[in-house]
Every structure is written in C-alpha cells, then in structure tokens.
Amino acid sequence: MQSLRKGALLFLGMTLRTIVYVDGFNLYYGSLKGTPFKWLDLAEYFRKTLPKECTLVKVKYFTAKVSPLPNDPDAPKRQDVYLRALRAHSGAAMEIIEGHFLIKNKRAPLKADPSRIVEIIQAEEKGSDVNLAVELVNDAWLNAFDCAAVVSNDGDLARALKIAKQHQKKRVILYTPERHQKAAGRAAKLEPSAD
C-alpha cells in the first residue's frame, strides 16, 4: 500500500513538502566525529537522499553552544565557525535552533577503584531534544510539512513522532546515526526507516 501511494503521488506530479529535523549533537557524535565528513552540507545531502516524492523545504538543526573545557578550550570557536558556515551556505533552507550547554563539577567513584571518589567535569547539552519535539509537533499542527525527516537516535522523541503521524497524518522518516561505523574511519550511513 505504501509503494502504491508513493507511485500515485509521483504519477500525479505531487510532492511531499519535507522538513528535516536534525539533532546536531546526536549526528555529530553518532556519525561525523573523527571522520572527514564533519563539514557535511546537510541541505544538499537531504536534497539528494530523501525519497523521490519528497521536496526539501527546510533543515532545522538543533544544537547548543558548547562551552570551553580544560581539555578542549577551542571547541566554542570551532562550533561557531561550523554554525556560521551552515547559515551562510544554506541560507533560508537552514534554521539553527539552540538549547544550552551546562558544565558541572561533580564527585563520582573511580571505575577502577569505586572506593575512591574523584571530582569530574560533567558537560551536558540541554534542551535540543525538547526543542526538536516541540518544533516538530508545532509544524505538524501548522501544516508546515507533509513529511518530517528526523535525524536522531534519541528515544525521547518517540511521542512527538507518534503525535505527528497519528493525529496529523504526517509521514515520518527516521534517520539514525550509527556509531559502529565510526571505528572504520568513515561516516556512518544515515539509513532512513519510514513510517
């Protein structure tokens, strides 16, 4: 039935307006870090890889401004260069939505000797998954898309995806960054799984 619907859409010349929702940290740490693909042109990638009946309307990229850490004080500068490049290159096709980044000093047991307590720096990205879920549900209600392509492997998004599909009858394609290919020195494929 799904392939019949796709064929009918293409035959009638109809396309599905598609917004891509990218969990930036999930994509980076899941597929791009440590590979030569860190400068992936997201808008162009999805123009080429979305199903034929999908037309890219916008990429919404969710991230948080990182803070300098003792072991990586230049991380904010590198991230800023990347975000400015995304905006400049993709123009109106790219929207960057920011959460926030927290750094806490925390005490925790040492793995090798749990009786020893050490002080650690814990860095956490906050808000990106919630922002992504809210934007997706809001866009579904506003009828801003026919199809949502979501790049994440965060299970916290399941309810938002379900609402868009069940209540607003939207098509959802999930692209999950795969960590296991990173060790092979190449970017992981973002394999879509539809409805």
N, C-alpha and C positions, 0 to 999 in steps of 0.2 A: 504494500500500500504506500509506503514511504517513497519508493522509487517511482511509482505511478504519479504521485503528487509532484515530485521533482520534475519529471518529464512533462507533465501538463503545464507547470509554471514556465519552463523553458520554451515549450511549443507556443504558448500564448504570449511570449515575449515579456513575461513578468519577472521581476527580480525581487529578492528579499532584501530590504534595507537592513544592513547589518552594522551593529556597533560591537567593537571588540573591547572587552574589559580585561585589563592586564594587571595582575598582582605583581608589581615590579620586583619586590624582594624575592618572591617565590620564583619568578622567571630567572632572575639573576643567579640566585644560589642553587636553583634546580637544574639549570641548563647552560648558563653562559659563563659563569665564573671559571677562570682558568682555561678558557678556550679562546681562539682567535675571533670569536663571533660576538664579543661584548658590544660592538658597535652596530648591532643588528638594526636595520631600518624597519621598524615594526609596521608602519603603514604599508610599505611596499611588500613586506613579507606576507601580510594578510591579503593584500590585493591579489597576490599570486597563488595563495594556498587555500583560500576559502572555497567552498563548493561553488560550482559554476553559476548556480542560481542566486548566489549572494553578492550584493554590491556593498562595498565598504562605505559607510557614512562617516565613521569617526573611530579613532582609537582613544580610549580613556585609560590612562596609565596612572595607577595608584602606587604611591611611594611615601616615604618620609625623608626629610632632610637628615642625613646622618650627622653625628657629632664626632669630633676628633677623639681618638682613643690613643693611649700611650704607644701601642704597637702599630698604629696607623693614623698619624696626625694629619695626613694629606687626603684622607677619604672624602671629606666635605668638598674639597676643591675638585677632585676627580668627578664626583657625582654632579656638581654644579655644571661642569663642562659638558657632561653627558646630557643633562636635562636641557641645557641651552641648545645643544645640537639637535635634540629631538624636536624642540619647539621651532627652531629656525628651519630645519629641513622639511618637516611635515606640515607646518603652517596650521591652517584651520582643521586639518584632518587629525590633529593631535591635541588632546586636552590632558594636562597633568594635574592630578588631584592629590594633595598632600595631607598625610596624617602627621604624627610626631614621633620623635625618637627619644627614648628615655635611657639614661645611664644611671645605674645604681651601684653603690658599693654594698657588697653582701658578704656574709660569712657562710661558708659551706664546708662540708667534710672533704678531705682529700681522698680521691678514689683509691690510691694505693694504700692509704692508711686512714680509714674513716674515723679513727680516734683523734686525728689531728684536724683542727679547724683552721682554715685559711681565709683570708679576705680576698674576694674576687671582684672584678668589674663585670657587671651584667648589663649588656646593651640589648634593648628591645625596641622593635618597631611597633607602634601602637596606632590603631585606627584605620589602617589601609583596608583590612578585610571588611570592617563595618562600613566604611565609605563606599567600597565596591558594591556591597549588598544593597545599600540604600539607593545608590545611583541606578543600579540595575532594576530594582523594583519601581522606582520613580519613573525611569524611562519607559518601562513596560506600561505603566498606568497612563503615561502621557502619549503612548503610541509612537514613540520616537524610533522604534525599530520593529522589524518583523522577526529578526533573528539576532540573538545575542551569542557572541563567541567569547567564552571566558577562559583566560589563561591563569590557572591556579591548580594546586592540589590541596587546597585548604577545605577540609570538610565542613567548616563553619559556614560556608556559602550555600550548602545544600538547600536550606529552607528558602532562600531568596530565589534560587533557580527553580525550585518547585512552584513557588508562587507565580513566577513569570510564565511558566509552562501551563499550569493548571488553570489559573484564574484569568490570565490574559491571553492564553492560547498562543504563546510565542514559542518559536523554535529556539532551542539552546544547544550549542555545540561547546563541549568542554575540551580544552587543550591542557594536558597535564605535563608539566616539566618533569623529565625523568632524570633522576640523579645518577643512575648507574652508568650512563654512557660518558659522564664527565671523566671518569678514570681512564677511558680510552683516548682522551685527548681531543674529543670532538664535541660539538654542541649536540645536545640531545634533540631528537626529533620531537616536535610538538605534534603528537598524534591526536587528531580530533576524535571524539566519540559523540555522536549525535544522539538527540532525544533518546 
